[in-house]
Each structure stands twice: as C-alpha cells, then as structure tokens.
C-alpha cells in the first residue's frame, strides 16, 4: 500500500512527467525528438555564439592585422577562457573592444553548451517516458523490479516511483532517502504516519 505523505512528496515530480505528455502535439516530433521551442533555443544559442565569434575574428583581422586562422584561434581560446596568452591585442582600442566583447562571448559559448546539454537531457527523458508508457508489466524481470515490496502486486506508488526514476525526474538515491525518512516516522509500521508519530519524530530531530 501507499501513503498520502509520500505521494505528496512525489507530486511535483509526477506533475513534471504529466506536463511533458500534455504539451501541444505540434511541439513534438516522433520518438522523443526536439520540440519547436527546443529547436528555436538551439538556433538562438548557436547563432549568438557564431555571431560573436565572427565579430571577434573580424575585429582581430581588421584592427590587429592577424590572419583568419590566428584570429579564430584567439577567439576560441578567449571564449573558452583558456587564455594561453600567446596572442594578445596591442592597440588601446582593441583592448577596450576585447574587454567588452570577451564577457559576452564567453557567456554565449557557455549558454550554447548548456542549451544543447539541456535539450539532449529533455529528449532522453521523453524517450524514456515513451518507453515507460508503451511498456507492459508482463515481463517478469520488469515486474519484480517495480514490485519493491515483493507482494506480487504493483501499487500506484510503486509504478510512480519506477516511472520517475526511469525518466530521470528524480534519482533513486533521493527516493530511498525519502522512504527511509518515512519509515522512521512510521513508528508502528502501519504504512501511515499519524499526528502523534509526527510529533514524536519532530521532537527527535530537535
């Protein structure tokens, strides 16, 4: 059986899973692909990074007289905050430009990497959710894995826990810690925490 307290803890994660399935169909492509918003986010992130890189390279070529290869090298090491120091700007105006340009360029690169990573994680999560929703419980190994208390029955709570972990909405270690805490509060092992148990448990923490 389940507990309203544990289900309350999981409510936020459950809503996140449900929200993914309730998004308008036009925002999805088949088999867990990118949504239109995710494609737009990547285009903006990559575009911003490319534009700033091009501006930096063009400035180095026009104002510092570097070659295209050397200009791109300077741009890359600056945006990546590597900064070997082997290529430096010499004129005062270029120093002023780099002082203003470098922070924006660095943030743009970090944003591009972060956006791509986030989109990929969301894509993987949707693929996992699709697998969970299209997968039955007839497989013996899957059933026993979900049936954590070994009573040959899968409860709503057990299925929810399995789905949240499988879709990476929550880590197994976090669930284990939450369940352990509930078991500590459930002093009589009834599967519920009454008001007296809650008060006793709180006094132990003080």
C-alpha positions as CSV (number, residue, x, y, z in Angstrom):
1,X,0.0,0.0,0.0
2,X,0.9,3.7,-0.3
3,X,0.9,6.7,1.8
4,X,-0.5,10.2,1.2
5,X,2.6,11.7,2.7
6,X,4.9,10.0,0.3
7,X,2.6,10.7,-2.6
8,X,2.6,14.4,-1.6
9,X,6.4,14.4,-1.8
10,X,6.3,13.0,-5.3
11,X,3.5,15.2,-6.5
12,X,5.9,17.8,-8.0
13,X,7.9,15.2,-10.0
14,X,4.7,13.5,-11.1
15,X,3.3,16.7,-12.4
16,X,6.5,17.3,-14.4
17,X,6.1,13.9,-16.1
18,X,2.4,14.6,-16.9
19,X,3.2,18.1,-18.2
20,X,5.6,16.6,-20.8
21,X,2.7,14.5,-22.1
22,X,0.2,17.4,-22.1
23,X,2.3,19.7,-24.3
24,X,0.5,20.5,-27.7
25,X,1.2,17.9,-30.3
26,X,2.7,20.4,-32.7
27,X,5.5,20.9,-30.1
28,X,6.7,17.4,-30.5
29,X,8.3,15.2,-33.2
30,X,8.1,11.5,-33.3
31,X,10.0,9.2,-31.0
32,X,11.2,11.8,-28.5
33,X,12.7,14.3,-30.9
34,X,13.2,18.0,-30.2
35,X,10.2,20.3,-29.8
36,X,9.9,23.5,-31.8
37,X,10.9,25.6,-28.7
38,X,14.0,23.4,-28.2
39,X,15.0,23.9,-31.9
40,X,14.4,27.6,-31.5
41,X,16.5,27.7,-28.3
42,X,19.4,25.9,-30.0
43,X,19.2,28.1,-33.1
44,X,19.4,31.3,-30.9
45,X,22.2,29.9,-28.7
46,X,24.3,28.7,-31.6
47,X,23.6,31.8,-33.7
48,X,24.6,34.1,-30.9
49,X,27.8,32.2,-30.3
50,X,28.7,32.2,-34.1
51,X,27.9,35.9,-34.5
52,X,30.0,36.9,-31.5
53,X,32.9,34.7,-32.7
54,X,32.7,36.2,-36.2
55,X,32.7,39.8,-34.8
56,X,35.7,39.0,-32.6
57,X,37.6,37.4,-35.5
58,X,36.8,40.2,-37.9
59,X,38.0,42.8,-35.3
60,X,41.3,41.0,-34.9
61,X,41.8,40.8,-38.6
62,X,40.9,44.5,-39.3
63,X,42.4,46.2,-36.3
64,X,45.3,43.8,-35.3
65,X,46.2,42.6,-38.7
66,X,46.1,38.9,-37.8
67,X,45.4,36.1,-40.3
68,X,42.0,34.4,-40.3
69,X,43.5,31.3,-38.6
70,X,45.2,33.3,-35.9
71,X,42.0,35.4,-35.4
72,X,39.9,32.3,-35.0
73,X,42.4,30.8,-32.6
74,X,42.3,33.9,-30.5
75,X,38.5,33.9,-30.4
76,X,38.3,30.2,-29.4
77,X,40.8,30.4,-26.6
78,X,39.2,33.6,-25.3
79,X,35.6,32.3,-25.4
80,X,36.7,29.1,-23.8
81,X,38.6,31.1,-21.1
82,X,41.7,29.1,-21.8
83,X,43.8,32.2,-22.4
84,X,47.3,30.9,-23.2
85,X,48.5,34.5,-23.7
86,X,50.4,33.7,-26.8
87,X,48.1,36.0,-28.9
88,X,47.4,39.4,-27.4
89,X,45.9,42.6,-28.6
90,X,48.2,45.6,-28.8
91,X,46.3,48.7,-29.6
92,X,44.3,50.6,-26.9
93,X,41.1,50.5,-28.9
94,X,41.4,46.7,-29.3
95,X,42.0,46.2,-25.6
96,X,38.8,48.2,-25.0
97,X,36.9,46.1,-27.5
98,X,38.1,42.8,-26.1
99,X,37.3,44.0,-22.5
100,X,33.6,44.5,-23.7
101,X,33.4,41.6,-26.1
102,X,35.0,38.8,-24.1
103,X,32.4,38.5,-21.3
104,X,29.5,38.4,-23.8
105,X,31.4,35.9,-26.0
106,X,32.2,33.6,-23.0
107,X,28.6,33.7,-21.8
108,X,27.4,32.9,-25.3
109,X,29.6,29.8,-25.5
110,X,28.6,28.6,-22.1
111,X,24.9,29.2,-23.0
112,X,25.3,27.3,-26.2
113,X,26.8,24.3,-24.5
114,X,24.3,24.4,-21.7
115,X,21.3,24.7,-24.1
116,X,22.5,21.7,-26.1
117,X,23.0,19.6,-23.0
118,X,19.6,20.6,-21.6
119,X,17.8,19.8,-24.8
120,X,19.6,16.4,-25.1
121,X,18.6,15.6,-21.5
122,X,15.0,16.5,-22.2
123,X,15.0,14.5,-25.3
124,X,16.3,11.4,-23.5
125,X,13.8,11.9,-20.7
126,X,10.9,12.0,-23.3
127,X,12.2,8.9,-24.9
128,X,12.3,7.1,-21.5
129,X,8.8,8.3,-20.8
130,X,7.5,7.0,-24.1
131,X,9.2,3.6,-23.3
132,X,7.5,3.5,-19.9
133,X,4.1,4.4,-21.2
134,X,4.3,1.9,-24.0
135,X,5.8,-0.9,-21.9
136,X,3.6,-3.5,-20.2
137,X,4.2,-5.3,-16.9
138,X,4.2,-8.8,-18.2
139,X,7.9,-9.1,-18.3
140,X,9.0,-11.0,-15.1
141,X,12.2,-9.1,-14.6
142,X,10.4,-5.7,-15.1
143,X,7.5,-6.7,-12.8
144,X,9.8,-7.8,-10.0
145,X,11.9,-4.7,-10.3
146,X,8.9,-2.4,-9.9
147,X,7.3,-4.6,-7.2
148,X,9.6,-3.3,-4.5
149,X,7.8,-4.9,-1.5
150,X,7.7,-8.3,-3.2
151,X,3.9,-8.9,-2.7
152,X,3.4,-9.8,-6.4
153,X,1.3,-6.6,-6.9
154,X,2.4,-3.3,-8.3
155,X,0.8,-0.4,-6.5
156,X,0.2,3.1,-7.9
157,X,3.0,4.4,-5.7
158,X,5.5,1.7,-6.9
159,X,4.7,2.4,-10.5
160,X,5.1,6.1,-10.0
161,X,8.4,5.7,-8.3
162,X,9.6,3.4,-11.1
163,X,8.5,5.9,-13.8
164,X,10.1,8.9,-12.0
165,X,13.4,7.2,-11.8
166,X,13.3,5.7,-15.3
167,X,12.5,9.1,-16.8
168,X,15.2,10.7,-14.7
169,X,12.8,13.1,-13.0
170,X,14.3,12.0,-9.6
171,X,17.3,9.9,-8.6
172,X,16.9,6.5,-6.9
173,X,19.0,7.7,-4.0
174,X,16.6,10.6,-3.3
175,X,13.7,8.2,-3.3
176,X,15.5,5.8,-1.0
177,X,16.3,8.7,1.4
178,X,12.6,9.9,1.4
179,X,11.3,6.4,2.0
180,X,13.8,5.8,4.8
181,X,12.7,9.0,6.5
182,X,9.0,8.0,6.2
183,X,9.8,4.6,7.8
184,X,11.5,6.4,10.7
185,X,8.3,8.5,11.2
186,X,6.0,5.4,10.8
187,X,6.9,4.0,14.2
188,X,4.2,1.3,14.3
189,X,4.9,0.2,10.7
190,X,1.3,0.7,9.7
191,X,2.2,2.5,6.4
192,X,0.7,5.7,7.7
193,X,2.1,8.5,10.0
194,X,-0.5,9.8,12.5
195,X,-0.3,13.1,14.4
196,X,1.3,11.5,17.4
197,X,4.0,9.8,15.4
198,X,4.7,13.1,13.5
199,X,5.2,15.0,16.8
200,X,7.4,12.3,18.3
201,X,9.5,12.3,15.2
202,X,9.9,16.0,15.2
203,X,11.0,16.0,18.8
204,X,13.7,13.6,17.9
205,X,15.1,16.0,15.3
206,X,15.3,18.9,17.8
